[in-house]
Amino acid sequence: MTQSEVLKEFTSWLQEKGFIWGPEPEIYGGVSGTYTYGPMGKLLKNKIENSVRRVFTSNGFWEIEGPTVLPDIVWQASGHLDTFKDPIVTCSKCNAIYRADKIIEETHDITASNLSDDEMLEFITQKKINCPKCKSAFNQKIERKSLMMKTKIGNQDAALRPETATVTYLPFKRFYTFFRKKLPIGVFQIGKAYRNEISPRQHVIRGREFTQAEGQLFVDPEQKKTWEKYKSISKEKLPLWSRNDQEKHKQVKSIKIADAIKKKYLQGETYAWCIWLAYSQFREMGIPEDCIRIREHHPDEKAFYAAEAWDIEVKLNTYGWIEMCGIHDRTDYDLKQHEKFSKTSLDAMREDGTKIKPHVLEIAFGTDRPTLAILDIFYEKKEKEEGKTIFRVPYHIAPVDVVILPLVKKEELTDTAKKIRKQLEKEFIVEYDETGSIGRRYLRAAAVGTPYALTVDYDGITLRDRDTEKQVRIKEDGINETLRNLFDGDATLKSIGKEL
């Protein structure tokens, strides 16, 4: 199949199985960049966000929730009001507009965000990149358009937040007091952000409304070279793609973190730990190692305030390599800016009484892109079995944990099935299905990734594994514990019952 056919089939599956619908509102023709997560999609996204919470909190970060709309003075201080603008090109015929850097990256396997406007225009012209809509040439001009979504708070000019980072920095004085005036301080947010994207494309990858998950680590500048948590991860390996290797067209290297610091790929233990933590987030979600690379920013691509910047990228079947996460050493830029504009001290103090401005190390990503990545990577269509699809999502992240199926719709079986359902719902995400043949119901469950199916028949209860399709007899007593052990890896299908 061609790439466009693969994408069409994948999108159709997303809609049919209740993962993602849109662009919304569909009945009014839809607005690009706006989507609804259906029942299965929302369950999957919830699992991913809970995974994010688990990883952050187990590593010393505390969750907060800030406002989504703030007055313009905040965005002026952060720099968004004046600089948060994308380069756009306009079609000479149909007047459709596109982001110049993205139209380049979507048609050629290069990173364009480090190119100047003149270089992007020259590349588009030389490579004869035309309008995707009508195939005409673009105008010979690149303009800049603000991504801020403006509004009013009373009579005051304001904007919806374009990321969660800024609203995480604003309560620093509160953090400092709450955490007993000691650094480091780790906080994170999961919440909505808004960008007036020029030409939203690639499904939820570039939406106008999306969910971010960002961790911010406030540290003493002197803590950046040495970090107490570093020792435990120094021998871990990361798939790093350094700037030098990119320029020489070399492959990604799997390298020990200690060696990456020794070779000066990474400048300090604290930042290296943050990259490891970000990588751990995506591995915990279930994204395979061979689909992940960590790419260093080029000097002219890196934000002016960033001392270090690397991106986690994930390879999709539909869209190729996609940026998923940015890890940045933002130095003291943000706190200095907000101190200047608010005229409020945002200092911290060392034990010797020395005043310091904390530096911020940031792990910035969203949950929409990982959700789509999981769907993309683990969606599988059986070519030889028409209409059969399987979502081989890792069991721990599957939208539904278990489906309960009475063999036939008879009261003596459905009563037992519903009793088991009530028992399991206290601990698991459970679906109940009594309609259609048992074979068709197994297929329905596999198509949305459900790891286990419990079938109630006249001889008792069977547990069926999604991937192996093997079944074992189990006892009704202790079903919760059985499933818990399977999900935790403390049991296998073979160890819990007799195979049928």
N, C-alpha and C positions, 0 to 999 in steps of 0.2 A: 504494500500500500504506500501511496505517497504521503508526505508529511501532512499535507492538508487533509487527507482522508483520515489519517490517524487522529488528528486534532478534532475533526468533526465527530468521529466515533466516540472519542473520549468525552467531549462536551455533551454529547447525547446521553452517555452513561451517567454523567454527573447530574443531569436534569432528571432522567428517568428514575434513578434510585434515590432521589431526594437529598442529594449532597449540596449542590449550589444551583440556584435559579437566577436568571436575569440575562442581560441588564434589566434593571427594574426602573419604573414600574412597567412590567411587560404589557399589561393591557392598554397602556398609553403609548406604546412604542419603545419605551425604555430609554434611560439616560446612561450613556457609556460610563463605565467605572463605578457602577452602583449595583450591588448584588444582594440576594437573600440567601442565607444558609438554611436549607431545608432541615427536616428532623435529623437525618443521618449526618449531614454536614455540621450541624450545630453540636451534636454529640462528639464528633471527631475533633472539632475545634476546642471544645471544652476539655477533652482529654489532653490535647497539646498544651493548652494554657495551664492545666493542672500540673503537667510535667514541668513547665517553666517554673511554676511556683515551687515545686519540690526541689528542683536543682538550685534555684536562687536561695531559698530559705535554708537548705541544708549546708550552704556555703556562707552563711552569715549575713544575708541580705534580708531586709524587712520591707514588706509591701506597704505602699501608700496609695492614695488616690487624690489627684489634684483636679482643678477646674479645667474645662475644655475650651472656655472662651475667656480672653483677658484683654485689657485695654492696650492700645497701640504702643504706649510707652514701654511696655514689656518687650514687645516685638522689635521696637527700635533699639532697645538695649541689647537684645540678643543678636541683632543684625539681620533678622528675617525680613523686616519691613523693606529694607533697601537692597538686600542682596539675594533674597530667596527667589531667584528668577531662573527660568530655563531658556535655553536657546531654541528658537523655533524657525522652521522653514515653511513657506506657503506654496502650495501648488499654483503654477501659472495659469491653469485652466479652471479647475473646480474650486479653488481657494481653500481646500482642505489644509489644515495645519498639523505639523508633526514636530516632535522633539528631534532636533538635528542629531544629537549624540545617539539617541535610541534607534533612529532610522538607519544609522550607520552600523550599530552593533547588531541589529536584527538581520542585516543583509551580509555582514562580513564578521568573521570571528576575531574582532579586535576590541580593545577598550578605548572608547572615544571620549570619555569624560575628561581626559587630560589634554585634549586638543583645544586650541584656541578657536574662536569663531571663524577666522580666516582659514585655518587648517581644515575645519569641518566642511566648510563650503567648498574648498578645493577638492577634498576627498569625494564629496557628493557629486561634483562635476566630473571629475576624472573617471570615477567608477560608474558613471551614468545611473545613479540611483534615482529612480523616478517615484512619483506619487503612487502608493499602493492602491489607491481608490480608482484613479482613472488612467494611470500609467504615463501621465504627462510629466514634463520636467518641472523642477522647482524654480521659483524666482531666485535670482542671484543676490540674495540678501538674507542675513540671519538677524532676527530680532530677539529681544529678551522680554519674557512675560512673567509677571509675578504669580506665584503659586498660592499666595495667601487667600483664604476665604474670608472676606471682610463682612462685618456686621456692625451693630450699634449696641452699646449698653446704656440705655437711656439716651442721652444726647452725646455720649462719648464714643469716639471712633474705637473700634475693637476688631478682633479677628479670632476665628477658631484656631485652636492650636494645630500647627503642622507636624508636631512631634510631641512626645511626652517629656523630653529631656528638660526643656526650659522650665516647665512647671514643677519639675523635681528640684531644680536649683533654688527656686524662690523661698522655700521654707527653711533654708539652711540653718538659720539661727535656732529654729525650733528643733531641728535634728540635733544640733550641737548640745542643746540643753537636755533633750530627752536621753541622748546617749552619754550623759554624765561628762560632757566636755572632753571626750577622748576620741582621737582618731585611731584607726580608720572607721568610717561610717559607710555602710552599704545599704542602699535602698533601691527599690525597683517599682515600676508601675506597669500595669496592663490596662490599656484603655484606648478609646477611639482618638484618632487624629484625622485631619482633613487637609487635602491639597487640591487646588483647582488645576488638576492635571491637564496639560495641553491636549493630548490625544490618548486617553486611556486605552491600553491595549493589553494583550496577553492575559486576558481574563482577570482574576483578582490580583495579579502580580502588580499592576499599576492602577489601583483604584483611586477614586476621589475621596472615599471614606474607608478607613481601614483600622485594624487593631494593632497597636504597637505594644511591645514588651521590652522595656529598656531598664537596664541596671546601671546605677551610678555609684562609683566607689570614691569617696572623698578621703584623700590621704595627705599626710605630711610629705612635702616634696622630698625630704630625706628618706622616706620609706620606699621610694620607687626602685632603688637599686637592690635592696634586700627585703625579703618578705618571708615571714615565718611559715606560711603555708606552702611555700615554693618547694621545700625539700621533698615533700610527699609526692610531687608530680614531676620532678626534674627529669626522671627517666622515661616519662610518657612520650609517645611519638605524636607528631602533628604533620599533616600533609601540607607543608609550606611551599608556596610558589613565590620566591623572592623577585624583587624588581629586576635584579641582574639575570636571573634565569628566564624571566619573561622576555627581556630584550634579546637574549641569545636563543630564544625559542626552545629552551630546555624543558624537560618534563617536571612535574611536581615531585618534590622530594619528601619522603617520610623521614623525619629527622627528630632525634631526641631533643627535648626542650633545652636541656643543659648545653647540648652542642649548638643549638640555634643561638643561644646567648654568647657562647664562646666565639662563634663565627660572626657575631654582631648583626645577625638578622634581626634579633630582638634586643632592645637596649637595657632592659632591667627585669628583675625577677617578678615584680608586681604586675607589670604589663603582660609578661609571658604567662603568668597565672590567669589573668583575665582572658587571654586568647584560649588557654586550655579550658576555662570555664564555659566560654561561648561554644567551643567545639563540643564539649560535654552535653550542652543543651540539645544540640542537633542529633547527637548520637543517642541520647536518652529518648528523643522523640521516635527513634527507630530508623532514621535515615542512614543507609549503608555507608561504610567508610569509602568505598570506591566511587561514590557519588559526590564526595565533598573535597573541595580544595580551599586553602586559605591564601588569598592573594594580597601581596603588598601593594600599596598605592604608589604611583609614580609621584615624584616631587611636585609636578605641576598639576596633579590631580588632587593632592592632599589639601584639606582645608587649611587656611593660613594659620589658624590657631593650634593645629594638631602637631604634636611632636612625633607621634607615631600613628599609623593608620593601616590596618589590614582588614580585608573583607572575607567573610565566609561565603563561598559560592557553591551551589548545588546543581548537579546536572540532571535536567528533566528530559523525558522522552519527547515531549511536545515542543519545548522552547529552548533546549540546550542549556548552557551554563547561565544561571541566574544568581544575582547577588541576593543573599539572604540576611546578612548581618554585618554590621560594621563595628570594629573594636578600635576605639580612639583614645589616645592620651590627649585630653583637651587642655592640659596644663591648668593655669588659674584664670584663663580668659573669661569664663562665664561669671564667676563670682566677682571678678574685677568690674565687669560691665554692669552687673546689676547693683553693685555697690556704688558705682559712679552715678547711675541714673536714679537710684532710689535714695541716694545720700544716707545710706545705712551701712554701718560697718558689718562686713561678713568675714571677719578674721576668726582664727582659732588661736589657741595659745599652747605652747609647749610647757612641760613641767617646770622649766627654768624661767618661765615668765616671758619668753620671746614670742612676739606676735608673728603669725604666719598666715599666708593665704593658701588654703588647701588646694591641691590639684585634683582634677576629676578624671578618672579613668572610666570610660563608657563602653557598655555592651549594648548596642542598639539594633533591634530587629523587630519584626512583627509576627503575628500568628496566622495571617492570611496566606502568606507565601509558603511557610512550612506545611500548612494544611493542604494546599494545592500540590506541594511536592510529594507528600505522602500518598495522595490520591493518584498522582501521575506515575510515581515509581512502582507502586504495588498493584496498579490496575492491570489485569491480564485477561485477554480475550482468547478463548479456545477456538482457533481457526477451523479445526476439523469438526467441531461440535457447534453448529450454528445456534446462535442465541445464547451460548453459555459464556458467562464472564465470571471471573473470580477476583476478589479484592484481597490479595495476600498480605494485607497490612500486618505488622507485628502484633501478636495477640494482645499485649498490654495496652496498645493504643487504639484498638478496634472500637468503633462507635458503640456497638452492642457486645456485651460479654458472652451472653448465652441466649439461645432461643429455645423455648419450650414447645414441644409438638405432641399433642395427643395423636396416636396413630390414626384414629378415625374420630369423627365427631359424635361420640357416644358419651352419655352422662357419666358412666362409671370410669371412663378415662379422662374426660375433661375436668371432673371434680378433683381428681388426683393432680392433674397438670396445673390447675389453678392454685391448688394448695402449695405446690412446690414453687410456683411463681411468687406467691406472697412471701414465702420463706426466703427466697433468693433476692428479692427486691430490696431487702434491708442492707445488702452489701454490694450487689452487682447491678449493672444495666441489663435489663431483661426484656426480651420480646416474646410475645405469645402469638402463635400462629396455628389456627385449626382449619384453614381453608385450602382445599386442593389436595392433590395426591402428595404423599410423603416425599416422593422424589422431587417434585416441583418445589416443595417447601425447603428441602435441603439446598436446592439451587438458589432460591431467593435469599437464603441466609448467607450463602457463600458469596453472592454477588455484592453484598454490602460489608463483607469481611468478618462476619460473626464467627469467632473461633470454635465454639462448641454448641452442639445441638443435643438437647435432652429429649428423647422420645419416650412417651409413656404408652406401653402396649399391654396386652392381657397377661404377659408373663413377667412384667416388672418395668424397669427403666434401663434404657441404653444411653450411653454418652458417645457422641460421634465427633471426631476431630476433623476440622475443616480441610486441612492440607493433605493429610494421609487418607482421609475418608474411612479410616478404621473405626470400629465400634466395639465398646466393651459393656458388659453388664455391671451395673453398680447398685448399691443399696440406697433406699430413700433416706435412711438415717445418715446424717453427716455429709449431705450433698454440698453444703456451703464450704465445709472444710476441704472436701475433695477439689472443688474448683479453685479455692484459695491456694492449695498446694500446687495445682497445675500452673496457675498464673505466676506463682512465686518461683517456679522451677524446682520445687521440692518433691515433685512426683511426675511420673509419665503415664501415658494412657495404659501402657503395659503393666505398670506397677499397681494400678488401682482396681483392675477387674479382669475378667476372662474375656478374651477377644472373640467376637462372633465371626 
